[in-house]
Amino acid sequence: MMSSSSASYESMMRINDISRWNGESLRESIKRHEHYLALQLCLKPGQKVLDVGCGIGGPLREIARFR
């Protein structure tokens, strides 16, 4: 369950300008971009990553599941 501050942040961060493939949902597009980032970083299982962005760590959680 998300905290109320996380839910508020998520609701404010509706991105509409991210590139999408035909028929791809926004969530699918974001996930594809996060997986691309993981591949570009050449992350290996067991490596540590410091997330210093502004937000609740959503991209890093998806990258961890992907790798």
Backbone atoms as SQL, in Angstrom:
CREATE TABLE atoms (id INTEGER PRIMARY KEY, chain TEXT, resi INTEGER, resn TEXT, atom TEXT, x REAL, y REAL, z REAL);
INSERT INTO atoms VALUES
  (1, 'A', 1, 'MET', 'N', 0.830, -1.182, 0.000),
  (2, 'A', 1, 'MET', 'CA', 0.000, 0.000, 0.000),
  (3, 'A', 1, 'MET', 'C', 0.876, 1.248, 0.000),
  (4, 'A', 2, 'MET', 'N', 0.493, 2.209, -0.804),
  (5, 'A', 2, 'MET', 'CA', 1.254, 3.440, -0.924),
  (6, 'A', 2, 'MET', 'C', 0.901, 4.404, 0.198),
  (7, 'A', 3, 'SER', 'N', 1.911, 5.132, 0.685),
  (8, 'A', 3, 'SER', 'CA', 1.614, 6.185, 1.652),
  (9, 'A', 3, 'SER', 'C', 0.867, 7.303, 0.939),
  (10, 'A', 4, 'SER', 'N', 0.223, 8.159, 1.702),
  (11, 'A', 4, 'SER', 'CA', -0.543, 9.243, 1.070),
  (12, 'A', 4, 'SER', 'C', 0.371, 10.192, 0.314),
  (13, 'A', 5, 'SER', 'N', 1.594, 10.427, 0.816),
  (14, 'A', 5, 'SER', 'CA', 2.510, 11.311, 0.093),
  (15, 'A', 5, 'SER', 'C', 2.958, 10.665, -1.215),
  (16, 'A', 6, 'SER', 'N', 3.183, 9.360, -1.212),
  (17, 'A', 6, 'SER', 'CA', 3.553, 8.661, -2.448),
  (18, 'A', 6, 'SER', 'C', 2.417, 8.704, -3.451),
  (19, 'A', 7, 'ALA', 'N', 1.202, 8.485, -2.979),
  (20, 'A', 7, 'ALA', 'CA', 0.040, 8.519, -3.865),
  (21, 'A', 7, 'ALA', 'C', -0.136, 9.910, -4.464),
  (22, 'A', 8, 'SER', 'N', 0.059, 10.949, -3.659),
  (23, 'A', 8, 'SER', 'CA', -0.044, 12.324, -4.162),
  (24, 'A', 8, 'SER', 'C', 1.013, 12.589, -5.221),
  (25, 'A', 9, 'TYR', 'N', 2.237, 12.160, -4.941),
  (26, 'A', 9, 'TYR', 'CA', 3.322, 12.357, -5.897),
  (27, 'A', 9, 'TYR', 'C', 3.010, 11.645, -7.206),
  (28, 'A', 10, 'GLU', 'N', 2.565, 10.396, -7.113),
  (29, 'A', 10, 'GLU', 'CA', 2.236, 9.623, -8.308),
  (30, 'A', 10, 'GLU', 'C', 1.146, 10.312, -9.124),
  (31, 'A', 11, 'SER', 'N', 0.122, 10.841, -8.455),
  (32, 'A', 11, 'SER', 'CA', -0.978, 11.467, -9.185),
  (33, 'A', 11, 'SER', 'C', -0.546, 12.761, -9.857),
  (34, 'A', 12, 'MET', 'N', 0.439, 13.454, -9.303),
  (35, 'A', 12, 'MET', 'CA', 0.928, 14.695, -9.909),
  (36, 'A', 12, 'MET', 'C', 1.854, 14.426, -11.090),
  (37, 'A', 13, 'MET', 'N', 2.472, 13.276, -11.129),
  (38, 'A', 13, 'MET', 'CA', 3.507, 13.001, -12.117),
  (39, 'A', 13, 'MET', 'C', 2.975, 12.224, -13.316),
  (40, 'A', 14, 'ARG', 'N', 1.871, 12.623, -13.862),
  (41, 'A', 14, 'ARG', 'CA', 1.328, 11.996, -15.066),
  (42, 'A', 14, 'ARG', 'C', 2.088, 12.546, -16.261),
  (43, 'A', 15, 'ILE', 'N', 2.948, 11.738, -16.837),
  (44, 'A', 15, 'ILE', 'CA', 3.806, 12.176, -17.941),
  (45, 'A', 15, 'ILE', 'C', 3.079, 11.905, -19.253),
  (46, 'A', 16, 'ASN', 'N', 2.923, 12.926, -20.068),
  (47, 'A', 16, 'ASN', 'CA', 2.229, 12.764, -21.339),
  (48, 'A', 16, 'ASN', 'C', 3.141, 12.925, -22.543),
  (49, 'A', 17, 'ASP', 'N', 4.383, 13.325, -22.333),
  (50, 'A', 17, 'ASP', 'CA', 5.259, 13.574, -23.470),
  (51, 'A', 17, 'ASP', 'C', 6.323, 12.495, -23.677),
  (52, 'A', 18, 'ILE', 'N', 6.208, 11.368, -23.005),
  (53, 'A', 18, 'ILE', 'CA', 7.162, 10.284, -23.182),
  (54, 'A', 18, 'ILE', 'C', 6.836, 9.545, -24.482),
  (55, 'A', 19, 'SER', 'N', 7.864, 9.174, -25.222),
  (56, 'A', 19, 'SER', 'CA', 7.618, 8.523, -26.512),
  (57, 'A', 19, 'SER', 'C', 7.004, 7.139, -26.306),
  (58, 'A', 20, 'ARG', 'N', 5.997, 6.848, -27.119),
  (59, 'A', 20, 'ARG', 'CA', 5.299, 5.559, -27.027),
  (60, 'A', 20, 'ARG', 'C', 5.249, 4.912, -28.398),
  (61, 'A', 21, 'TRP', 'N', 5.276, 3.590, -28.411),
  (62, 'A', 21, 'TRP', 'CA', 5.062, 2.849, -29.641),
  (63, 'A', 21, 'TRP', 'C', 3.566, 2.734, -29.867),
  (64, 'A', 22, 'ASN', 'N', 3.154, 2.456, -31.077),
  (65, 'A', 22, 'ASN', 'CA', 1.728, 2.335, -31.395),
  (66, 'A', 22, 'ASN', 'C', 1.037, 1.351, -30.465),
  (67, 'A', 23, 'GLY', 'N', -0.038, 1.802, -29.853),
  (68, 'A', 23, 'GLY', 'CA', -0.830, 0.940, -28.988),
  (69, 'A', 23, 'GLY', 'C', -0.243, 0.701, -27.611),
  (70, 'A', 24, 'GLU', 'N', 0.911, 1.263, -27.324),
  (71, 'A', 24, 'GLU', 'CA', 1.576, 1.046, -26.043),
  (72, 'A', 24, 'GLU', 'C', 0.984, 1.983, -24.989),
  (73, 'A', 25, 'SER', 'N', 0.677, 1.442, -23.826),
  (74, 'A', 25, 'SER', 'CA', 0.168, 2.282, -22.742),
  (75, 'A', 25, 'SER', 'C', 1.314, 3.101, -22.157),
  (76, 'A', 26, 'LEU', 'N', 0.956, 4.116, -21.396),
  (77, 'A', 26, 'LEU', 'CA', 1.976, 4.933, -20.746),
  (78, 'A', 26, 'LEU', 'C', 2.833, 4.075, -19.825),
  (79, 'A', 27, 'ARG', 'N', 2.207, 3.200, -19.040),
  (80, 'A', 27, 'ARG', 'CA', 2.959, 2.334, -18.115),
  (81, 'A', 27, 'ARG', 'C', 3.919, 1.422, -18.872),
  (82, 'A', 28, 'GLU', 'N', 3.466, 0.846, -19.990),
  (83, 'A', 28, 'GLU', 'CA', 4.335, -0.020, -20.796),
  (84, 'A', 28, 'GLU', 'C', 5.516, 0.768, -21.349),
  (85, 'A', 29, 'SER', 'N', 5.269, 1.994, -21.768),
  (86, 'A', 29, 'SER', 'CA', 6.331, 2.834, -22.305),
  (87, 'A', 29, 'SER', 'C', 7.366, 3.170, -21.234),
  (88, 'A', 30, 'ILE', 'N', 6.892, 3.546, -20.057),
  (89, 'A', 30, 'ILE', 'CA', 7.809, 3.864, -18.962),
  (90, 'A', 30, 'ILE', 'C', 8.637, 2.639, -18.598),
  (91, 'A', 31, 'LYS', 'N', 7.992, 1.483, -18.515),
  (92, 'A', 31, 'LYS', 'CA', 8.691, 0.238, -18.183),
  (93, 'A', 31, 'LYS', 'C', 9.763, -0.074, -19.233),
  (94, 'A', 32, 'ARG', 'N', 9.421, 0.115, -20.508),
  (95, 'A', 32, 'ARG', 'CA', 10.389, -0.124, -21.583),
  (96, 'A', 32, 'ARG', 'C', 11.591, 0.811, -21.442),
  (97, 'A', 33, 'HIS', 'N', 11.356, 2.077, -21.120),
  (98, 'A', 33, 'HIS', 'CA', 12.449, 3.027, -20.934),
  (99, 'A', 33, 'HIS', 'C', 13.314, 2.645, -19.728),
  (100, 'A', 34, 'GLU', 'N', 12.692, 2.186, -18.665),
  (101, 'A', 34, 'GLU', 'CA', 13.447, 1.768, -17.481),
  (102, 'A', 34, 'GLU', 'C', 14.305, 0.542, -17.782),
  (103, 'A', 35, 'HIS', 'N', 13.789, -0.397, -18.542),
  (104, 'A', 35, 'HIS', 'CA', 14.563, -1.586, -18.921),
  (105, 'A', 35, 'HIS', 'C', 15.727, -1.188, -19.825),
  (106, 'A', 36, 'TYR', 'N', 15.488, -0.253, -20.738),
  (107, 'A', 36, 'TYR', 'CA', 16.558, 0.241, -21.610),
  (108, 'A', 36, 'TYR', 'C', 17.671, 0.868, -20.764),
  (109, 'A', 37, 'LEU', 'N', 17.293, 1.661, -19.776),
  (110, 'A', 37, 'LEU', 'CA', 18.276, 2.276, -18.891),
  (111, 'A', 37, 'LEU', 'C', 19.098, 1.209, -18.169),
  (112, 'A', 38, 'ALA', 'N', 18.440, 0.171, -17.679),
  (113, 'A', 38, 'ALA', 'CA', 19.154, -0.910, -16.991),
  (114, 'A', 38, 'ALA', 'C', 20.159, -1.576, -17.921),
  (115, 'A', 39, 'LEU', 'N', 19.771, -1.807, -19.158),
  (116, 'A', 39, 'LEU', 'CA', 20.684, -2.424, -20.124),
  (117, 'A', 39, 'LEU', 'C', 21.861, -1.509, -20.428),
  (118, 'A', 40, 'GLN', 'N', 21.606, -0.206, -20.562),
  (119, 'A', 40, 'GLN', 'CA', 22.674, 0.747, -20.858),
  (120, 'A', 40, 'GLN', 'C', 23.673, 0.863, -19.705),
  (121, 'A', 41, 'LEU', 'N', 23.204, 0.670, -18.488),
  (122, 'A', 41, 'LEU', 'CA', 24.078, 0.740, -17.319),
  (123, 'A', 41, 'LEU', 'C', 24.871, -0.545, -17.100),
  (124, 'A', 42, 'CYS', 'N', 24.541, -1.591, -17.855),
  (125, 'A', 42, 'CYS', 'CA', 25.225, -2.894, -17.735),
  (126, 'A', 42, 'CYS', 'C', 25.202, -3.405, -16.292),
  (127, 'A', 43, 'LEU', 'N', 24.065, -3.251, -15.648),
  (128, 'A', 43, 'LEU', 'CA', 23.951, -3.695, -14.261),
  (129, 'A', 43, 'LEU', 'C', 23.946, -5.210, -14.180),
  (130, 'A', 44, 'LYS', 'N', 24.633, -5.718, -13.175),
  (131, 'A', 44, 'LYS', 'CA', 24.703, -7.153, -12.931),
  (132, 'A', 44, 'LYS', 'C', 24.017, -7.459, -11.601),
  (133, 'A', 45, 'PRO', 'N', 23.456, -8.664, -11.452),
  (134, 'A', 45, 'PRO', 'CA', 22.850, -9.043, -10.170),
  (135, 'A', 45, 'PRO', 'C', 23.848, -8.870, -9.030),
  (136, 'A', 46, 'GLY', 'N', 23.402, -8.308, -7.937),
  (137, 'A', 46, 'GLY', 'CA', 24.251, -8.107, -6.770),
  (138, 'A', 46, 'GLY', 'C', 24.920, -6.748, -6.707),
  (139, 'A', 47, 'GLN', 'N', 24.954, -6.018, -7.823),
  (140, 'A', 47, 'GLN', 'CA', 25.544, -4.686, -7.796),
  (141, 'A', 47, 'GLN', 'C', 24.639, -3.741, -7.021),
  (142, 'A', 48, 'LYS', 'N', 25.245, -2.714, -6.445),
  (143, 'A', 48, 'LYS', 'CA', 24.479, -1.718, -5.700),
  (144, 'A', 48, 'LYS', 'C', 24.340, -0.459, -6.545),
  (145, 'A', 49, 'VAL', 'N', 23.168, 0.160, -6.430),
  (146, 'A', 49, 'VAL', 'CA', 22.880, 1.392, -7.155),
  (147, 'A', 49, 'VAL', 'C', 22.322, 2.396, -6.163),
  (148, 'A', 50, 'LEU', 'N', 22.823, 3.610, -6.216),
  (149, 'A', 50, 'LEU', 'CA', 22.316, 4.677, -5.367),
  (150, 'A', 50, 'LEU', 'C', 21.378, 5.539, -6.193),
  (151, 'A', 51, 'ASP', 'N', 20.138, 5.609, -5.783),
  (152, 'A', 51, 'ASP', 'CA', 19.132, 6.428, -6.456),
  (153, 'A', 51, 'ASP', 'C', 19.084, 7.775, -5.747),
  (154, 'A', 52, 'VAL', 'N', 19.579, 8.822, -6.407),
  (155, 'A', 52, 'VAL', 'CA', 19.600, 10.152, -5.802),
  (156, 'A', 52, 'VAL', 'C', 18.636, 11.100, -6.508),
  (157, 'A', 53, 'GLY', 'N', 17.686, 10.539, -7.224),
  (158, 'A', 53, 'GLY', 'CA', 16.702, 11.360, -7.931),
  (159, 'A', 53, 'GLY', 'C', 15.666, 11.926, -6.981),
  (160, 'A', 54, 'CYS', 'N', 14.785, 12.695, -7.525),
  (161, 'A', 54, 'CYS', 'CA', 13.674, 13.258, -6.754),
  (162, 'A', 54, 'CYS', 'C', 12.453, 12.401, -7.018),
  (163, 'A', 55, 'GLY', 'N', 11.928, 11.798, -6.012),
  (164, 'A', 55, 'GLY', 'CA', 10.757, 10.956, -6.205),
  (165, 'A', 55, 'GLY', 'C', 10.710, 9.843, -5.185),
  (166, 'A', 56, 'ILE', 'N', 9.998, 8.794, -5.549),
  (167, 'A', 56, 'ILE', 'CA', 9.772, 7.690, -4.610),
  (168, 'A', 56, 'ILE', 'C', 10.492, 6.408, -5.025),
  (169, 'A', 57, 'GLY', 'N', 11.383, 6.489, -6.015),
  (170, 'A', 57, 'GLY', 'CA', 12.192, 5.335, -6.390),
  (171, 'A', 57, 'GLY', 'C', 11.533, 4.335, -7.308),
  (172, 'A', 58, 'GLY', 'N', 10.461, 4.717, -7.977),
  (173, 'A', 58, 'GLY', 'CA', 9.755, 3.798, -8.874),
  (174, 'A', 58, 'GLY', 'C', 10.628, 3.207, -9.963),
  (175, 'A', 59, 'PRO', 'N', 11.393, 4.025, -10.702),
  (176, 'A', 59, 'PRO', 'CA', 12.241, 3.464, -11.755),
  (177, 'A', 59, 'PRO', 'C', 13.267, 2.468, -11.219),
  (178, 'A', 60, 'LEU', 'N', 13.864, 2.771, -10.086),
  (179, 'A', 60, 'LEU', 'CA', 14.872, 1.864, -9.536),
  (180, 'A', 60, 'LEU', 'C', 14.259, 0.531, -9.118),
  (181, 'A', 61, 'ARG', 'N', 13.042, 0.562, -8.590),
  (182, 'A', 61, 'ARG', 'CA', 12.376, -0.701, -8.223),
  (183, 'A', 61, 'ARG', 'C', 12.128, -1.554, -9.464),
  (184, 'A', 62, 'GLU', 'N', 11.697, -0.932, -10.555),
  (185, 'A', 62, 'GLU', 'CA', 11.456, -1.683, -11.792),
  (186, 'A', 62, 'GLU', 'C', 12.761, -2.222, -12.356),
  (187, 'A', 63, 'ILE', 'N', 13.825, -1.433, -12.310),
  (188, 'A', 63, 'ILE', 'CA', 15.133, -1.884, -12.797),
  (189, 'A', 63, 'ILE', 'C', 15.610, -3.079, -11.971),
  (190, 'A', 64, 'ALA', 'N', 15.413, -3.040, -10.659),
  (191, 'A', 64, 'ALA', 'CA', 15.817, -4.161, -9.797),
  (192, 'A', 64, 'ALA', 'C', 15.051, -5.431, -10.157),
  (193, 'A', 65, 'ARG', 'N', 13.748, -5.308, -10.445),
  (194, 'A', 65, 'ARG', 'CA', 12.969, -6.484, -10.849),
  (195, 'A', 65, 'ARG', 'C', 13.437, -7.002, -12.200),
  (196, 'A', 66, 'PHE', 'N', 13.773, -6.100, -13.105),
  (197, 'A', 66, 'PHE', 'CA', 14.192, -6.465, -14.460),
  (198, 'A', 66, 'PHE', 'C', 15.534, -7.182, -14.449),
  (199, 'A', 67, 'ARG', 'N', 16.479, -6.711, -13.669),
  (200, 'A', 67, 'ARG', 'CA', 17.829, -7.281, -13.644),
  (201, 'A', 67, 'ARG', 'C', 17.880, -8.402, -12.651);
